Amino acid sequence: MSSAESAPLGWPPVAPRSAPARAQARRAEAEYAFDLASAYAEAEASERRVQLARETLALAEEDGRIASALVDAGREAELRRLQAQAAVQAARAAVEEAQAARATAFGNLTALAGAAAPITSIPASLLDSTAPIFPGANPAASATTSYLAAQAEREAAARRLRVERRRAVPDVTVSIGVRRFEEDDASALVAGVSVPLPLFDQNRGNIAAARAEAAVAEARLNAARLEAEAAVRTSAARSAAAGSRLTAARQGESTAQEAYRLARIGYEAGRLPLSELVAARRALAEAREQTIAAAVERISAQAALARLSGVATPGEQ
């Protein structure tokens, strides 16, 4: 049964959308998928930043206990205890700041997803995913949503121009009838031809307007093609750079983790000052933050490629 036959009585069948409308709808869906993936990645990153801040606080408290023990043993001045306590307070403030950022990120994700209940956790990780979140998102310039939308608008403008040109051709009207003559008691066949003569108006105004609209649409299509080519090159380079950056960030985090471990051993043995331990701990926190930021950038770069190609459905992960 067709859609028109299955429609309720009194309801007209839904007219199919035009090509420009379909292109714009696909573009809007891709834009929404990009925003949703970005919000999801930011929410997961905010969750990790809270964990990172809490771990940094735990390390600062442990370093503070070590500094306090060394002060009590007479191996460090009282100043070291105060410095360690200040570091602990700064780490606690960082935890509160990270929690506030997390609440904002999850609120944005809830609003964007249209969830009935607030989203408070991330069920599946995007930042740790090794597979592309948008499979098949490798667009050519001629397949980007912006170019396809401009192309549909150009074709629609060309169709309107053809319609206006056809309206300039006179419509020939032929009429046939029967005329009755009462005096002669006879009938006659009467035929007539009506041809309008567009002496003053040949639809020139509408044709000129449609021609100008078609020229503008053609110019927009050329501009969209150039922009799409540049966007594809930029997005592909960005995606490759994001992958390399994430690899480097993970290696830097491993190095910083080892440097902090050695600095802590050296401080406990009295071979390194507290400032070296604090610097190593700060470097470790910064390295972990760099890893999180690089993972978010990788997801954002993949989502940007998907937005260009019009892919609106992420993968299973």
C-alpha positions in Angstrom: 0.0 0.0 0.0 1.4 3.4 -0.9 1.8 6.2 1.6 -1.1 8.1 0.0 -3.4 5.1 0.4 -2.4 4.4 4.0 -2.8 8.1 5.1 -5.7 8.9 7.4 -8.9 10.2 5.8 -8.7 13.9 5.1 -4.9 14.0 5.4 -3.1 14.9 2.1 0.0 12.8 1.2 3.3 14.3 2.2 5.0 15.9 -0.8 8.6 14.7 -1.3 11.3 17.2 -0.4 13.1 19.0 -3.2 16.8 18.3 -3.9 18.0 21.5 -2.2 15.9 20.6 0.9 17.3 17.1 1.0 20.8 18.4 0.7 20.3 20.9 3.5 18.7 18.2 5.6 21.7 16.0 5.1 24.0 18.8 5.9 22.1 19.6 9.1 22.2 16.0 10.2 26.0 15.9 9.7 26.4 19.1 11.6 24.4 17.6 14.5 26.5 14.5 14.5 29.6 16.6 14.7 28.3 18.6 17.6 27.1 15.5 19.4 30.5 13.7 19.0 32.4 16.8 20.1 30.1 17.2 23.2 30.5 13.5 24.0 34.3 13.7 23.8 34.4 16.9 25.9 32.2 15.2 28.5 34.5 12.2 28.6 37.5 14.5 28.8 36.0 16.4 31.7 35.5 13.2 33.5 39.2 12.3 33.0 40.3 15.7 34.1 38.4 15.2 37.4 40.2 11.9 37.8 43.5 13.6 37.0 42.9 16.4 39.5 42.1 13.9 42.2 45.2 11.8 41.4 47.3 15.0 41.5 45.8 15.9 44.9 46.6 12.4 46.2 50.2 12.8 45.0 50.4 16.2 46.5 49.1 14.9 49.9 51.6 12.0 49.8 54.4 14.4 49.0 53.2 16.6 51.8 53.3 13.7 54.3 56.9 12.9 53.2 57.9 16.6 53.5 56.3 16.7 57.0 58.2 13.6 58.0 61.5 15.0 56.8 60.8 18.3 58.7 60.0 16.4 61.9 63.3 14.4 61.4 65.2 17.6 61.1 66.2 16.9 57.5 64.2 19.8 56.0 63.3 23.3 57.1 59.8 24.2 58.2 59.4 26.1 54.9 59.2 22.8 53.1 56.2 21.8 55.1 54.5 25.1 54.3 55.3 24.7 50.6 53.9 21.2 50.5 50.7 22.4 52.3 50.3 25.2 49.7 50.7 22.6 46.9 47.9 20.5 48.5 45.6 23.5 48.7 46.2 24.3 45.1 45.5 20.7 44.1 42.2 20.8 46.0 41.2 24.0 44.2 42.0 22.3 40.9 39.7 19.4 41.8 36.8 21.8 42.5 37.5 23.6 39.2 37.5 20.3 37.3 34.3 19.2 38.9 32.6 22.4 37.8 33.8 22.0 34.3 32.5 18.4 34.3 29.1 19.5 35.4 29.0 22.0 32.5 30.2 19.5 29.9 27.7 16.9 31.0 24.9 19.5 31.0 25.8 20.5 27.4 25.8 16.8 26.4 22.4 16.2 28.0 20.8 19.2 26.3 22.3 18.3 22.9 21.3 14.7 23.1 17.8 15.7 24.2 17.9 13.1 27.0 15.0 13.0 29.4 17.2 12.4 32.4 20.6 14.1 33.0 23.6 12.2 31.6 26.1 11.6 34.4 28.5 9.0 33.0 30.1 7.9 29.8 29.0 4.4 28.8 31.7 3.8 26.1 35.0 5.6 25.6 35.7 7.5 22.5 39.0 8.8 23.6 40.5 5.3 23.9 39.0 4.1 20.7 41.5 3.0 18.1 38.9 2.6 15.2 37.4 5.6 13.5 34.2 6.8 15.1 32.7 7.6 11.7 33.6 4.8 9.3 33.7 5.9 5.7 34.3 9.5 6.5 36.9 10.2 3.8 35.2 12.8 1.5 36.1 14.1 -1.9 35.5 17.8 -2.5 32.6 17.0 -4.9 30.9 14.8 -2.2 30.9 17.3 0.7 27.6 18.5 2.0 28.3 22.2 1.3 29.1 21.5 -2.3 26.1 19.2 -2.8 23.8 21.8 -1.3 25.2 24.5 -3.6 24.9 22.1 -6.6 21.3 21.4 -5.7 20.6 25.2 -5.5 22.2 25.7 -8.9 20.1 23.0 -10.5 17.0 24.5 -8.9 17.8 27.9 -10.2 18.4 26.5 -13.7 15.0 24.8 -13.6 13.3 28.1 -12.6 15.0 29.8 -15.5 13.7 27.2 -18.0 10.2 27.6 -16.6 10.3 31.4 -17.0 11.5 31.1 -20.6 8.7 28.7 -21.5 6.2 31.2 -20.1 7.4 33.7 -22.7 6.1 31.5 -25.5 2.4 32.5 -26.4 -0.3 29.9 -25.6 -2.4 29.0 -28.6 -6.0 28.4 -27.7 -8.3 26.6 -30.2 -12.1 26.7 -29.6 -14.8 24.6 -31.5 -18.5 25.0 -31.1 -21.9 24.7 -32.8 -24.0 27.8 -33.8 -27.7 27.5 -34.4 -29.5 29.7 -37.0 -33.2 29.9 -36.1 -34.3 31.6 -39.3 -32.9 29.0 -41.6 -33.4 26.2 -39.1 -29.8 25.2 -39.6 -26.6 24.6 -37.5 -23.1 25.5 -38.3 -19.7 24.4 -36.9 -17.8 27.3 -35.5 -14.0 27.1 -34.9 -11.7 29.8 -33.5 -8.0 30.3 -32.8 -6.7 32.6 -30.1 -3.1 33.6 -30.1 -1.9 36.3 -27.5 0.6 38.7 -28.9 3.1 39.6 -26.3 3.9 42.9 -27.8 4.7 44.7 -24.6 5.5 41.9 -22.1 7.4 38.7 -23.0 8.1 37.8 -19.4 11.4 39.6 -19.7 11.3 40.7 -16.1 10.9 37.2 -14.6 13.4 35.8 -17.1 16.0 38.4 -16.1 15.4 37.7 -12.4 15.7 34.0 -12.9 18.9 34.4 -15.0 20.5 36.6 -12.3 19.5 34.0 -9.7 21.1 31.2 -11.8 24.3 33.2 -12.2 24.5 33.8 -8.5 23.9 30.1 -7.8 26.6 29.2 -10.3 29.0 31.6 -8.5 28.1 30.0 -5.2 28.8 26.6 -6.6 32.2 27.6 -7.7 33.0 29.1 -4.4 31.7 26.0 -2.6 33.9 23.8 -4.7 37.0 25.8 -3.8 36.1 25.9 -0.1 35.4 22.2 -0.1 38.7 21.4 -1.7 40.5 23.5 0.9 38.4 22.0 3.8 39.1 18.5 2.7 42.9 19.1 2.6 42.9 20.9 5.9 40.7 18.3 7.7 42.8 15.4 6.3 46.0 17.0 7.5 44.4 17.9 10.8 43.3 14.3 11.4 46.8 12.9 10.6 48.4 15.5 12.8 46.0 14.7 15.6 46.9 11.0 15.5 50.6 11.8 15.6 50.1 14.2 18.5 48.2 11.6 20.5 51.0 9.1 20.0 53.6 11.6 21.1 51.5 12.7 24.1 51.2 9.2 25.4 54.9 8.7 25.1 55.5 11.9 26.9 53.2 10.8 29.7 55.1 7.6 30.2 58.3 9.5 30.4 56.9 12.0 32.9 55.5 9.2 35.0 59.0 7.6 35.2 60.6 11.0 35.9 58.2 11.6 38.8 58.9 8.1 40.2 62.7 8.8 40.2 62.3 12.3 41.6 60.2 10.9 44.5 62.8 8.2 45.3 65.5 10.9 45.2 63.6 13.2 47.5 62.9 10.5 50.0 66.6 9.6 50.0 67.5 13.2 50.6 69.3 13.6 47.3 66.8 15.9 45.6 65.1 19.1 47.0 61.4 19.4 47.3 61.3 21.8 44.3 62.5 19.0 42.0 59.7 16.7 43.2 57.1 19.5 42.8 58.4 20.2 39.3 58.2 16.5 38.4 54.7 16.2 39.7 53.6 19.3 37.8 55.2 17.9 34.6 53.4 14.6 35.1 50.0 16.4 35.5 50.7 18.5 32.4 51.7 15.4 30.4 48.4 13.7 31.3 46.5 16.8 30.4 48.2 16.9 27.0 47.2 13.3 26.4 43.6 14.1 27.2 43.7 17.2 24.9 45.3 15.2 22.1 42.6 12.5 22.4 39.8 15.1 22.2 41.5 16.7 19.2 41.7 13.3 17.4 37.9 12.8 17.9 37.2 16.4 16.8 39.3 15.9 13.6 37.5 12.7 12.8 34.1 14.3 13.4 35.1 17.2 11.1 35.8 14.8 8.3 32.5 13.1 8.9 30.7 16.5 8.8 32.3 17.3 5.4 31.2 14.0 3.9 27.7 14.1 5.4 28.1 11.0 7.6 25.6 11.3 10.3 25.8 8.0 12.1 28.8 7.1 14.2 30.2 3.6 14.6 29.2 1.1 17.2 31.8 2.3 19.7 
